[in-house]
């Protein structure tokens, strides 16, 4: 049943990706796009991969900080799970993200609900940081963009910042009042099957454990430091990509592109948000005055570097652990739906960890 639903969802998102790619490719002169790649500076292009590879090291270290109240997994397993997870995103889209916490749970004595909860917190950190950076960037950014477009973009940017800020406040209150909230839910959810209820409550407890960073100065400083480093490396990578195509853009411009790229990457199409990422990034570049075909070329380059770099290490860990794409697809299919994810986590907690929740 899970496998069939996975195939159905994957096919649906594949169709959406095809439509977005068609929109992206509409009115492009592919002769000029090919010419852009022929004149690509290969040294700069290769160099742009290195900062992305470094982000996987930093992400693994940050993940260990989030898991600190729950467990102390080895860096080796954290790094392996990270690159396999991002490889899965490149292949399957955002539904492949669950491969990352599941793989770590299989290699360490950590409940799947704990690893899933910390991944959610990590996503919140990344989204909030990029939105904040984008909003600050828009305060000073006026080059090339007419006032009407800039006003609309600023409204969207500050709207996202307000929503993100409210989310932080809600999660902070949840962490502060977690015992009362969980007690309330235990009383109010008797109609939920017992096993499912236990795993759901375990997940919420682990989410609160990971949110300790919101109330711990040292944990907050460390995780924010790692987050700043991650996005500094991504910014450097994107700057090297645009330089490889012969474009000269300022740091403010690269941050502007990052904001659009983030929105595009939220669309869970296969191929690492294929189509959506390309379109959003191309729009940002054209707003900066870059010619449409060159903007499309740079967007393709950024996508390949940003999402495809994980495969350089991911393939090694696939082979080392004897994983195949079918194994990974089956793993994702078991975890991708909320109720099915919780029941599968219950099974993994008893089989992999060997303890009852």
N, C-alpha and C positions, 0 to 999 in steps of 0.2 A: 504493500500500500504506500509506504513512504517513498519507495523508489519510483512508483508511478507518478506520485504527486511531484516529486523532484523533477522528473522528466517533463511534466506538464508546465511547471513554473519556469524551468530552464528554456523550454521551447517558446513560451510567451515572451520572456525577456530577450531571447534571441531575435524574435520578430521585431521587438521594439528597437533593439540595437541596429537591426537592418534598416529600419525606417530613419533612425537618427543618422546613420552613416550615409544613407542616401541624401538626407538633407544637408549634411556636411559636405558631401561631394558635389552637390548641385552648383552649377555654374563655375566649377573650378576648371582651369586649363591645366590638364594633367601633364602636358608637355613642359610647362613652366615648373610644375611641382617636381617632376623628375629632374629637371635642370638644377633646381635648388639642391637636391640631394647629390647630384654629380659634383657640385662645387662645395660640398660640405667639407669643413675642416675636420678631418678624421681624428686628429690629436685632441682637439677640444671636445669632440663628440665622445671619444673614449674616456677622456678625463671627467666628463659629466656623470659617468656611471659610478665613479669612486665615491663621491659624497652620498649617493643613494645607498651604496653598500654599507657605508659607515652608519647610516641611519638605522640599519637593522641591528648593529651592535648596540647603539644607544637605546633603541626600543627594547631590546632584550634586558638591558640594565634597568630601564624604567619599569618594565613589567615586574622584575624581581622586587623593586621598591614597592609597587602596588600590592604584591603578594606577601610582603614582609610580615603582616600580622597573622597570616594563614600558614605559610610554608616557606622553605628556603630551597627552591629548586636550583639545580646546577646551571651555570651560564651556558654550557654546551647544549643542554636540552632546551633552554629558553631560546637560544639563537636558532637551533634547528627548527623548532616549532614556528618561530617568527618567519623565517624564509620560506618554509613550506606553506604557511598561511598566506603570505603575500603572493607566492606562486599560484596558489589556488584562486586567489582573487583575479589574477591575470587570466586564468583559464576559464573559471566559472562565473566571475563577477562577484558581487558582495556576498552572495550566498556561500561562497567558498571561504569566507572569513572564519566560520566556525571550525574549520579544519585546524586552525591554530590552537585554540584552547583544548580541543579534543586530543590533539597529538600530545600536548604537554601532559594532560591527565593520564594518557596511556603510558608515558615514560616516567612520571613521578607519582608519588603517593599524594595526589591532590584531587579533591572532589571536582568533577566537571562543572558543577554549579559555581565553584569558587573561581575557576579560570574564566568562565563565561562572564561572571560579574566584573572581574578586573578588566577584561577586554572592553566592556561597556564604559567603564570609567576612563580608560585610555582614549576611546573615541571621543568622549566628552572633552577631555583635555585638548586633544588635537583640534576639534571643531571650534571650541571656545577661543583657543589661542589664535587660530587663523582669522576667525571673525573679528577678534579684537585688533589684530594687526591690520586687517583690511579696513576696519572703521577708522583707525588712526591714520592710515595711509590716505584715505579719502579726504581727511581734514586738510591735508596739504596738497592734494593732487589736483591739478587743473590743466596740465599740459595736454594738448591735442584734442581734448574732449570738449564738445560744446556744452554750454551751461545747462540746457534742458536735460541732456543725457546724464550729466554729472549729478544733477539734483535728484533724478530718479534713482541712480545707483547709490547715492548717499542715503536716501531714505531706506532702500532695501538693506544696505549695510548696517545702518544703525538699528533697524528693526530686528535684524538677526542678532545684533549685540544685546538688545534688550531681552529678547527671548532666551538667549544663552545665559544672561545674567540671572533671569528668573529661574532658569533650570538649576543653576548653581545654588541659589537660595533654597529652593525646594529640597534638593539633595542634602544640603547642610542641615536643614531642619529635620529631615528624615534620619540622618546620622545621629543627631542630638536626641531625638525622641524614638529611636528604633524599638526599644523594648515595649513601649506603650503601643506603637503601631502594630508590631507583630502580635502582641497580646490581643489587640482588637481584631486583627485578621483571623487569628485562631478561633475566636468566638463566632466570627461572622461567616466562616467558610465551612460549616459542617456538611454542606451539600456537595462539596468537592471530594472526589475519591481520596481515601486516606493517603495512598502512596503519592499521588500527584500533589496533594496538599503539603506533605512533608518536604518534597523536593522543591516546591515553590517557596516555602518558608526558609529552607536551607539557602536557596538562591538569594533571597532578600537579606538573610543574615550575612552572607558573604559579601553582598553588595555594600552593606554597612561597614563590614570589616575593611574593605578596600577604600571606602570613603574616609578612613581615618586621616588621610592626608589633608582634608579640609579643616581639621581641628588639631593638627600636629605641626608645629612650626618647622621642625627639622624635615619631616616627611614632605611637607608642602614645598619647602625650599629645594629639596633634592629632585622631586618629580617635575617641578616647574623648570628647574635648570636643565634637566634632560629634554623637556619639551622644547625649550628655546633652542637647544643644540640641534634637535631633530629638524626643526623648521629652518634654522640657519643653513644646515647642510642641504635641504631641499631647495632653498633659495639659490644657494651657490650652484647647485646642479642645473637649475633652470636657466640661470645666467650664462653658464657655460654652453648650454644648448643653443640659446639665441645667438651667442657669439659665434658658435660653430656655423651658423647659417649667415654670418656676416652682418647681423643686426646689432646696433648699439643702443641698448636700453638702460635706463637708470635703475637703481635699487628700488625706488618707488614704483617704477613700472613693473618690475618683477613681482613685487608684493601685490600689485593690482591684478596681475595675471593669476597669482596664487588664489586670490579670493574667488575668481571665476572658476578656476580649475577645481576648487573644493566643492562648489555647487555641482559641477558636472560629475565629479567622482561619487556623489551621493546617489546617483542613479545606478541601481544594481544590475546593469546589463553585463552579459558575459564579455570576456576579453578585457577585464579591468575597466568597467564603465565605458566600453567602446561606443563611439558615436557621441555620447553625452559629453565626455571629457573633451573630445576633439572639437565639438561645436562650441562649447563654453570657452575653451582656450582660444580658439580662432576668433570668436567675437571680441574677447578682451584685446587681442593683438590688433585687430582691425580698428577698434576704438582708439588705440594708441597711434594710429596712422600707418600701420604696416599694411602693405599691399595684400589683397585677399589670398592669392596663391602662395605667397611667402608665409603668410600667417598660418595657412593650412599645413604647410611643410613643417614649420616650427612646432605646431600643435601635435603632429604625428611624432616628431622627434621627442618631444617632452613626454608623450604617452609611453613610447617604447622604453625610454630611460626610466621614467618614474614607476612604471608597473612591471616592465619586463626584466629589470635588473635582478630581481629576486630569483629568477630561473637559473642564474649563474651558480648559485649555491643550492637552490632548491632541487635541481636535478641530482646533485650529489647525495642529498639526504633522502630523496626518493629511492635511489639505488641502494644506499646503505641500509635503509630500513625495509627494503623489499616491497615498497609501495608501488601500486600501479594507479593509473587514472581511474580505473574501475573501483579499486579499493577506496580511493579518495572520494569518488562520487557517492559510493555507498555510505561512507562515513558522514558526508554532508547531508545526504538524504535523511539519515536518522536524526540529525540534529536541527534541521532548518526550520521546522514548524514548532510553534511554542509548546503545545501540549505534547507533541511527539518528542520534542527536545527534552522536556521534563521527565517523561517516562523513560527515555533512553538514558538520561543522566542517572535515574534511579537504578537502572540495570548496571551501568558502568560503575556506580559507587559500590555496589555489592560484589561485582565480578572483578573489577580492576583493583580497587582499593582494599577490598576484603573486609569492610566494616559496614555496619548498618547505620543509616542516617538518623 
